[in-house]
């Protein structure tokens, strides 16, 4: 469970240009935190992760990065971290690629289950933590399965989050959406929510290589040295 498309999309799509204090919930190996740290050039970023091996890997990755003075990983559950009084209302951006498999078959690998299934971090829990940790103008940004989008909207709005923008993510143009990226703010936003559609691939693969969309490549270009086949 190191680097997947969901994490790459969230790390690239998140709006962090004015962020000063960012939390990455369930940081794993630290990929989302590192991606936004590259763009949020003045931000302090904390990654919170419960799984011990992932924490060690995140700390090593962060220490090797050019931004080691601005980024750190803490071993803790989000539920526990959310009770720390020093962080109440502290962050202006809360990012999370949460475990969202619900009622699905599980692996024999406990760490994999922790990263993928929502037993240990149900939707209402991370939304409550985000509400408590964000300041009055803070934003919550996450990636979520399309088939549970209405559930997320209902739960977020019940906690006074307002949708600022979202993106439907399709694997290809001929496929239904599989994920949705969403950006929420506390209170009433300054404008109506904006929606976009992101296709990862434009069509059938050629010689095994994906034909990636311009939008997807534009999002990832700051992190890619060269694209396969180019």
C-alpha positions as CSV (number, residue, x, y, z in Angstrom):
1,X,0.0,0.0,0.0
2,X,2.7,2.5,-1.0
3,X,1.8,4.7,-4.0
4,X,-1.5,4.4,-5.7
5,X,-3.5,6.5,-8.2
6,X,-5.9,7.7,-5.5
7,X,-3.0,9.2,-3.5
8,X,-1.4,10.7,-6.6
9,X,-4.7,12.4,-7.6
10,X,-5.3,13.8,-4.2
11,X,-1.8,15.1,-3.7
12,X,-1.8,16.8,-7.1
13,X,-5.4,18.1,-7.1
14,X,-5.5,19.6,-3.6
15,X,-5.5,23.3,-3.4
16,X,-2.7,24.3,-0.9
17,X,-1.2,27.5,-2.4
18,X,-2.1,29.6,0.6
19,X,-2.0,26.9,3.2
20,X,0.3,27.4,6.2
21,X,-0.6,24.4,8.5
22,X,-1.6,21.2,6.8
23,X,-2.5,17.8,8.2
24,X,-2.5,14.6,6.2
25,X,-4.7,12.0,7.9
26,X,-3.5,8.4,7.5
27,X,-0.4,9.5,5.7
28,X,0.9,6.0,5.0
29,X,4.4,6.3,3.4
30,X,3.9,10.1,3.3
31,X,3.3,10.5,-0.5
32,X,0.4,13.0,-0.3
33,X,2.1,15.0,2.4
34,X,5.3,15.2,0.3
35,X,3.4,16.1,-2.8
36,X,1.7,19.1,-1.3
37,X,4.8,20.1,0.6
38,X,6.5,20.6,-2.8
39,X,3.8,23.1,-3.8
40,X,2.9,24.7,-0.4
41,X,6.3,26.3,-0.1
42,X,5.7,27.9,3.3
43,X,3.5,25.3,5.0
44,X,4.2,23.2,8.0
45,X,2.8,19.7,7.4
46,X,2.0,16.9,9.8
47,X,1.3,13.4,8.6
48,X,-0.7,11.2,11.1
49,X,-0.4,7.4,10.8
50,X,-1.3,4.5,13.1
51,X,0.5,1.6,11.4
52,X,4.0,1.4,12.8
53,X,5.8,0.2,9.7
54,X,4.2,3.0,7.6
55,X,5.2,5.6,10.1
56,X,8.8,4.5,9.9
57,X,8.7,4.6,6.2
58,X,7.0,8.0,6.1
59,X,9.6,9.5,8.5
60,X,12.5,8.1,6.3
61,X,10.9,9.5,3.2
62,X,10.4,12.9,4.8
63,X,13.9,13.0,6.2
64,X,15.3,12.4,2.7
65,X,13.2,15.1,1.1
66,X,14.3,18.7,0.5
67,X,11.6,19.9,2.9
68,X,12.5,17.9,6.0
69,X,12.4,21.0,8.2
70,X,8.7,21.5,7.3
71,X,7.2,18.0,7.3
72,X,6.9,15.4,10.0
73,X,5.1,12.1,10.7
74,X,3.4,11.3,14.0
75,X,2.4,7.8,15.1
76,X,-1.2,8.1,16.4
77,X,-4.8,7.3,15.4
78,X,-6.7,10.2,14.0
79,X,-9.3,9.8,16.8
80,X,-6.6,10.2,19.4
81,X,-4.8,13.0,17.6
82,X,-8.1,14.8,17.3
83,X,-8.4,15.1,21.0
84,X,-5.1,17.0,21.4
85,X,-6.0,20.4,22.7
86,X,-3.0,22.1,21.2
87,X,-4.3,21.2,17.7
88,X,-7.9,22.2,18.1
89,X,-8.7,24.7,15.3
90,X,-5.0,24.7,14.4
91,X,-5.0,23.6,10.8
92,X,-6.2,25.4,7.7
93,X,-6.1,22.3,5.4
94,X,-7.0,18.7,6.3
95,X,-6.2,16.1,3.6
96,X,-7.2,12.5,3.7
97,X,-7.2,9.5,1.4
98,X,-9.3,7.5,3.8
99,X,-9.9,3.7,4.0
100,X,-13.3,3.5,2.3
101,X,-14.0,-0.2,1.7
102,X,-17.2,-0.9,3.5
103,X,-18.5,-4.5,4.0
104,X,-16.0,-5.9,1.5
105,X,-14.0,-9.1,1.8
106,X,-10.8,-8.7,3.7
107,X,-7.2,-9.7,3.3
108,X,-5.2,-11.8,5.8
109,X,-2.9,-8.8,6.0
110,X,-4.0,-6.7,8.9
111,X,-2.0,-3.6,7.8
112,X,-3.6,-3.8,4.4
113,X,-7.1,-4.0,6.0
114,X,-6.3,-1.0,8.1
115,X,-5.4,1.0,5.0
116,X,-8.3,-0.1,2.9
117,X,-11.4,-0.9,5.1
118,X,-13.3,1.7,7.1
119,X,-13.8,-0.4,10.3
120,X,-11.2,1.6,12.2
121,X,-12.0,5.0,10.6
122,X,-15.7,5.3,9.6
123,X,-16.8,8.3,7.6
124,X,-18.3,10.2,10.6
125,X,-15.1,9.8,12.6
126,X,-12.7,11.5,10.2
127,X,-15.3,14.2,9.4
128,X,-15.7,15.0,13.1
129,X,-11.9,15.1,13.5
130,X,-11.5,17.4,10.5
131,X,-14.2,19.7,11.9
132,X,-12.4,19.9,15.3
133,X,-8.9,20.4,13.9
134,X,-9.7,23.0,11.2
135,X,-9.8,26.7,11.9
136,X,-12.9,28.7,11.0
137,X,-11.9,29.1,7.4
138,X,-10.2,25.7,7.0
139,X,-10.7,23.3,4.2
140,X,-11.2,19.5,4.0
141,X,-10.0,17.8,0.8
142,X,-10.2,14.1,0.1
143,X,-10.8,11.3,-2.5
144,X,-13.7,9.0,-2.1
145,X,-15.5,6.2,-4.0
146,X,-18.1,7.5,-6.4
147,X,-20.7,4.9,-5.3
148,X,-20.6,6.4,-1.8
149,X,-20.6,10.1,-2.9
150,X,-24.1,10.9,-1.7
151,X,-23.3,9.4,1.7
152,X,-20.2,11.6,2.0
153,X,-22.2,14.7,1.0
154,X,-24.9,14.1,3.5
155,X,-22.5,13.4,6.3
156,X,-20.3,16.5,5.5
157,X,-23.2,18.9,5.2
158,X,-24.6,17.7,8.5
159,X,-21.3,18.9,10.0
160,X,-21.6,22.3,8.4
161,X,-19.1,21.7,5.6
162,X,-19.9,23.3,2.3
163,X,-18.8,21.9,-1.1
164,X,-16.4,24.3,-2.9
165,X,-15.4,22.1,-5.8
166,X,-15.3,18.5,-6.8
167,X,-14.0,16.3,-9.7
168,X,-15.5,13.1,-11.0
169,X,-12.7,10.7,-11.8
170,X,-13.1,8.1,-14.6
171,X,-10.5,5.4,-15.5
172,X,-11.4,6.0,-19.2
173,X,-13.8,8.2,-21.1
174,X,-16.0,5.1,-21.8
175,X,-16.3,4.1,-18.1
176,X,-18.5,5.4,-15.3
177,X,-16.8,7.4,-12.6
178,X,-15.0,5.4,-9.9
179,X,-13.7,8.2,-7.6
180,X,-14.6,11.7,-6.6
181,X,-12.2,14.4,-5.4
182,X,-13.9,16.9,-3.2
183,X,-12.9,20.2,-1.5
184,X,-15.0,21.4,1.4
185,X,-14.9,24.5,3.5
186,X,-16.4,25.4,6.9
187,X,-19.5,27.6,6.7
188,X,-20.8,29.3,3.5
189,X,-18.4,29.4,0.5
190,X,-17.8,32.6,-1.4
191,X,-19.1,31.1,-4.7
192,X,-21.1,28.2,-6.0
193,X,-19.3,24.8,-6.1
194,X,-17.4,24.0,-9.3
195,X,-17.3,20.6,-10.9
196,X,-14.9,19.0,-13.3
197,X,-14.4,15.6,-14.9
198,X,-11.0,13.9,-15.0
199,X,-10.3,11.0,-17.3
200,X,-7.1,9.1,-16.4
201,X,-6.8,7.3,-19.8
202,X,-8.3,8.4,-23.1
203,X,-8.8,5.0,-24.6
204,X,-7.3,1.6,-25.2
205,X,-3.7,1.0,-24.3
206,X,-1.1,0.9,-27.1
207,X,1.6,-1.7,-26.7
208,X,0.6,-2.0,-23.1
209,X,1.1,1.7,-22.4
210,X,-1.8,3.8,-21.1
211,X,-2.8,6.8,-23.2
212,X,-3.1,9.4,-20.4
213,X,-5.4,12.4,-20.7
214,X,-4.0,15.9,-20.9
215,X,-5.7,16.9,-17.6
216,X,-4.2,13.9,-15.7
217,X,-0.8,14.6,-17.0
218,X,-1.1,18.3,-16.2
219,X,-1.9,17.4,-12.6
220,X,1.1,15.1,-12.3
221,X,3.6,16.9,-14.4
222,X,5.2,18.7,-11.4
223,X,6.2,15.2,-10.0
224,X,7.1,13.3,-13.2
225,X,10.6,13.3,-14.8
226,X,9.3,11.6,-18.0
227,X,6.1,9.8,-19.1
228,X,6.3,6.2,-20.4
229,X,6.5,6.1,-24.1
230,X,7.7,9.8,-24.4
